[in-house]
């Protein structure tokens, strides 16, 4: 696109003007902060965000090892400037002026651990980071990756409310990995090119609260009920599959970083005014009786522009929806309670 613009212009003055206007006005300056940037998800996520041409400033924060990650990633010849910040006293500088904050901070799940076991550690981390965001970049979009997302998003919402800085349109639970898995697994069974596949995933981001809507998958394949049940189960258990395959050496870090980078890119496109950016995300919602719910969301300059309705569900999906509600409700209440302790 850029080359064709240059070729058609005649004079060198005109060329330099076009080049200047292309680089400055077409792509706005955007600062992205990653909190937990030296961790298993944080490092590959930092790499992927460094490769994103929409990012002009990349701010990497963690409690240790961030200068090394920043130096390493900073040598990559792409647009963004990279700065590493380490320790609580540098958190303010890491956040100031951020348009988008991505939070993969926390401990990963180990074999035998439930997402509940993660709760107290990660909930405390999220509480502290949310307080800092409310103080130093209250208008930034916030992408929550730290598990259990079903509870950490309500925790962040409560902390923002206490600070008088809550904007429901700007807080997102990143459930993109469920969508990525659903697409991959579905493409394998339907024998269609994975790049052409779309599958909405609703509900939450743990176990039975994850509900892929294969009845709405495109392209539509005629898969048996047994296959759809198995695909649903595999999508719900995707995290456990990786934890077991890594045999005590970690959880889903690379696929999560990829999914996190995809969703962050969608948020940046929305901020920049790209029309019709639609992704699934766990947000404050009135689409069900639950206060937070994952479904398709239209992204825009204010974050959430519209929460789209669920569309037609199969009988199997309707049952799944009713089955997930009590667990999701309890996770939300657990988060709210923790934030208000």
C-alpha positions in Angstrom: 0.0 0.0 0.0 2.8 2.4 1.0 4.9 1.6 -2.1 2.1 2.2 -4.5 1.5 5.6 -3.0 5.1 6.5 -3.4 5.3 5.2 -7.0 2.4 7.3 -8.1 3.8 10.6 -6.7 6.1 12.5 -9.0 8.4 14.9 -7.1 10.8 14.0 -4.3 9.3 16.7 -2.0 5.9 15.1 -2.5 7.5 11.7 -1.7 9.0 12.8 1.6 5.7 14.5 2.6 3.7 11.3 1.8 6.3 9.2 3.7 6.1 11.5 6.7 2.3 11.6 6.7 2.0 7.9 6.3 4.3 7.1 9.3 2.8 9.7 11.6 -0.9 10.1 10.9 -1.9 6.7 9.6 -0.6 4.8 12.6 -1.1 6.7 15.9 1.4 6.5 18.8 0.4 3.8 21.2 2.0 2.8 24.4 1.5 -0.8 25.6 2.5 -2.0 29.0 3.0 -5.7 29.9 2.8 -6.5 33.6 4.6 -9.7 34.3 6.8 -9.4 31.2 9.7 -11.6 32.4 7.4 -14.7 33.0 6.5 -17.7 30.8 3.7 -15.8 29.0 5.2 -12.4 29.4 8.4 -13.0 27.4 6.9 -14.4 24.2 4.1 -11.8 24.6 6.7 -9.1 24.7 8.3 -10.5 21.6 5.0 -10.6 19.7 4.0 -7.1 20.8 7.5 -5.8 19.6 6.6 -7.3 16.2 3.2 -5.4 16.1 3.5 -2.2 14.0 0.7 -0.6 15.9 2.9 -0.3 19.0 5.1 2.7 19.3 6.2 2.3 22.9 6.5 -1.1 24.7 6.8 -0.9 28.5 7.9 -4.2 30.2 7.3 -4.5 33.9 8.1 -7.4 36.4 9.4 -7.8 39.9 12.7 -9.3 38.5 14.7 -9.8 35.3 12.9 -7.2 33.2 16.1 -5.3 32.1 17.4 -8.4 30.4 14.1 -9.1 28.6 13.9 -5.4 27.5 17.5 -5.4 26.2 16.9 -8.6 24.3 13.6 -7.7 22.7 14.8 -4.1 22.2 17.3 -5.1 19.6 14.6 -6.2 17.2 14.4 -3.8 14.3 10.7 -2.8 14.5 9.0 0.5 15.3 8.5 0.4 19.1 10.9 1.7 21.7 11.3 -0.8 24.6 11.9 0.1 28.2 12.1 -2.4 31.1 11.0 -1.6 34.6 11.7 -3.7 37.7 10.2 -3.7 41.1 7.2 -1.9 42.7 9.0 1.5 42.8 9.1 1.5 39.0 5.5 0.5 38.4 4.3 4.1 38.0 6.8 4.9 35.3 5.9 1.6 33.5 2.2 2.5 33.4 2.2 6.3 32.8 0.7 7.2 29.4 -0.3 3.6 28.6 -3.1 3.1 26.1 -3.3 -0.6 26.7 -2.2 -2.7 29.7 -1.8 -6.5 29.4 -1.6 -8.5 32.6 0.0 -12.0 32.4 1.5 -11.6 35.9 1.1 -14.4 38.4 2.1 -18.0 38.9 1.3 -20.8 36.4 -0.7 -23.9 37.0 1.3 -27.0 37.9 0.2 -30.7 37.6 -2.5 -31.5 40.2 -3.2 -27.8 40.8 -6.7 -26.5 40.1 -7.4 -23.0 39.0 -8.7 -22.5 42.5 -5.2 -23.3 44.0 -3.9 -20.4 42.0 -6.5 -18.1 43.3 -5.0 -16.5 46.5 -1.6 -15.8 44.9 -2.8 -14.4 41.6 -5.7 -12.6 43.2 -3.4 -10.6 45.4 -1.1 -9.7 42.5 -4.1 -8.6 40.4 -5.4 -6.5 43.3 -2.1 -4.6 43.6 -1.6 -4.1 39.9 -5.2 -2.9 39.4 -4.7 -0.3 42.2 -1.7 1.0 40.3 -3.5 1.1 37.0 -6.4 3.1 38.6 -3.8 5.6 39.8 -1.3 6.0 36.9 -3.3 5.2 33.7 -7.0 5.1 34.6 -8.1 5.5 30.9 -6.1 2.6 29.5 -7.7 -0.6 28.1 -6.9 -3.5 30.4 -6.4 -7.0 29.1 -6.5 -9.5 32.0 -4.7 -12.8 31.3 -3.8 -13.7 35.0 -5.8 -16.8 36.0 -8.5 -17.5 37.2 -9.8 -14.9 34.7 -13.4 -15.7 35.9 -12.4 -14.1 39.2 -9.6 -11.8 38.4 -11.7 -9.6 36.1 -14.3 -9.0 38.8 -11.5 -8.3 41.3 -10.1 -5.6 39.0 -13.6 -4.1 38.5 -14.1 -3.8 42.2 -10.6 -2.2 42.7 -11.3 0.3 39.9 -14.8 1.1 41.5 -13.1 1.8 44.9 -10.7 4.2 43.2 -13.7 5.9 41.3 -12.1 4.9 38.0 -14.2 2.0 36.8 -15.2 2.0 33.1 -16.8 -1.3 32.2 -16.0 -0.7 28.5 -12.2 -0.8 29.2 -11.8 -4.1 31.2 -11.4 -7.3 29.3 -10.8 -10.9 30.3 -8.7 -12.5 27.6 -10.5 -15.7 26.5 -8.9 -15.8 23.1 -7.0 -19.0 23.8 -10.3 -20.9 24.1 -11.2 -19.5 20.6 -7.8 -20.4 19.2 -8.0 -24.0 20.5 -11.6 -24.4 19.3 -10.6 -23.3 15.8 -7.6 -25.6 15.7 -9.5 -28.7 17.1 -12.5 -28.1 14.9 -10.4 -27.6 11.7 -8.7 -30.9 12.4 -12.0 -32.8 12.7 -13.8 -30.9 9.9 -10.8 -31.3 7.6 -11.0 -27.6 6.5 -8.1 -25.0 6.4 -7.7 -23.7 9.9 -7.1 -20.1 8.7 -10.7 -20.0 7.3 -12.3 -21.3 10.6 -14.2 -19.2 13.0 -15.8 -20.5 16.3 -17.3 -18.2 18.9 -16.6 -19.3 22.5 -18.9 -18.0 25.3 -19.2 -18.3 29.1 -16.0 -18.1 31.1 -12.4 -19.2 30.9 -12.1 -22.4 33.0 -13.3 -25.9 32.6 -17.0 -26.3 32.1 -17.5 -22.5 31.9 -15.8 -22.6 28.5 -18.6 -23.2 25.9 -17.5 -23.3 22.2 -20.5 -22.7 19.9 -19.7 -25.2 17.2 -23.2 -24.9 15.8 -22.1 -21.4 14.7 -18.7 -22.4 13.4 -17.7 -21.4 9.9 -17.3 -23.1 7.5 -20.1 -25.4 8.7 -19.2 -29.1 8.7 -21.6 -31.9 9.3 -20.0 -33.4 12.4 -21.7 -36.0 14.6 -23.0 -35.3 18.1 -20.3 -37.5 19.6 -17.6 -35.6 17.7 -19.0 -32.2 18.8 -19.2 -33.4 22.5 -15.6 -34.5 22.3 -14.5 -31.3 20.7 -16.2 -29.3 23.4 -14.5 -31.4 26.1 -11.1 -31.0 24.5 -11.5 -27.2 24.3 -12.6 -27.1 27.9 -9.6 -29.2 28.9 -7.0 -27.6 26.6 -5.1 -26.1 29.5 -4.8 -29.4 31.4 -3.7 -31.1 28.2 -0.7 -28.8 28.0 0.1 -28.9 31.8 0.2 -32.7 31.6 2.2 -32.8 28.3 4.8 -30.5 29.9 5.0 -32.9 32.9 5.5 -30.5 35.7 7.6 -28.1 33.6 4.9 -25.4 32.9 1.6 -24.6 31.5 0.3 -23.0 28.3 2.6 -20.1 27.8 3.4 -19.9 24.0 -0.2 -20.5 22.8 -1.4 -18.1 25.5 1.1 -15.4 24.4 -0.1 -15.8 20.8 -3.7 -15.5 21.9 -2.9 -12.5 24.1 -1.1 -10.8 21.2 -4.1 -11.5 18.9 -6.5 -9.9 21.3 -4.2 -6.9 22.1 -3.9 -6.3 18.3 -7.7 -6.3 18.1 -7.9 -3.7 20.9 -5.3 -1.5 19.3 -7.2 -1.7 15.9 -10.4 -0.7 17.8 -8.7 2.3 19.4 -7.4 3.4 16.0 -10.9 3.4 14.6 -10.7 0.3 12.4 -14.4 -0.7 11.8 -16.0 -4.0 12.7 -13.4 -5.5 14.9 -15.2 -8.4 16.7 -13.6 -10.8 19.2 -14.9 -12.9 22.0 -14.0 -11.6 25.5 -15.0 -11.9 29.1 -16.6 -8.5 30.0 -19.3 -6.9 32.1 -22.4 -7.9 30.4 -26.2 -8.0 30.5 -26.5 -10.8 27.9 -27.2 -13.3 30.7 -28.2 -12.8 34.4 -24.5 -13.0 35.3 -22.6 -9.7 35.7 -19.6 -10.9 33.7 -19.8 -13.2 30.7 -17.7 -14.0 27.6 -19.3 -13.5 24.2 -18.6 -11.7 21.0 -17.8 -8.0 21.5 -17.4 -5.2 19.0 -14.2 -3.2 19.8 -13.8 0.5 19.1 -12.3 3.8 20.3 -13.8 3.4 23.8 -13.0 -0.3 24.2 -16.3 -2.2 24.2 -18.6 -0.6 21.6 -21.2 -3.4 21.7 -21.7 -6.8 23.4 -23.3 -8.9 20.7 -26.1 -11.4 21.4 -25.4 -15.1 21.6 -27.2 -16.1 18.5 -29.0 -19.4 18.0 -27.7 -22.2 20.2 -28.1 -26.0 19.6 -29.9 -28.0 22.4 -26.5 -29.3 23.5 -25.2 -25.7 23.8 -28.3 -24.6 25.7 -27.7 -27.3 28.2 -24.0 -26.3 28.4 -25.0 -22.7 29.0 -27.3 -23.6 31.9 -24.7 -26.0 33.4 -21.9 -23.4 33.4 -23.8 -20.6 35.1 -23.6 -21.8 38.8 -19.8 -22.3 38.5 -19.2 -19.0 36.8 -21.5 -17.2 39.3 -19.5 -18.6 42.2 -16.2 -17.6 40.6 -17.4 -14.0 40.1 -18.7 -13.8 43.7 -15.4 -15.2 45.0 -13.5 -12.4 43.1 -15.8 -9.7 44.4 -15.5 -11.0 48.0 -11.7 -11.1 47.7 -11.5 -7.5 46.4 -13.6 -6.2 49.2 -11.8 -8.0 52.1 
